Amino acid sequence: MTKPSAPKRHLPTSPFKAPVAPPLKEFAVGDQVTHDMYGLGRVIGIEDGIAAFVDFGSVQQRILSPYTKMSKL
């Protein structure tokens, strides 16, 4: 089965609640983070609203927003 190209829209007459958008994650230089693929790391740079540069010890990666696989510790 394929993923739909556009999210479903909420109709005002629907008896169901509208889906709530998750809050945007924000990181600052020096924050300790964990990533699903790369593991533990530390934020070493920020591009406003675009990406975060993270040092994971053995590799430095540019992680793009909305940071779905990364969380702050």
Number of C-alpha atoms within 10 A of each C-alpha: 3 4 6 7 6 6 7 8 8 11 10 9 6 8 7 9 9 11 9 6 6 6 7 10 13 14 18 13 13 12 15 18 18 18 17 10 8 17 11 18 24 20 22 17 16 17 11 10 13 12 17 22 18 26 19 18 11 7 9 15 15 16 18 15 17 14 16 12 13 20 16 16 10
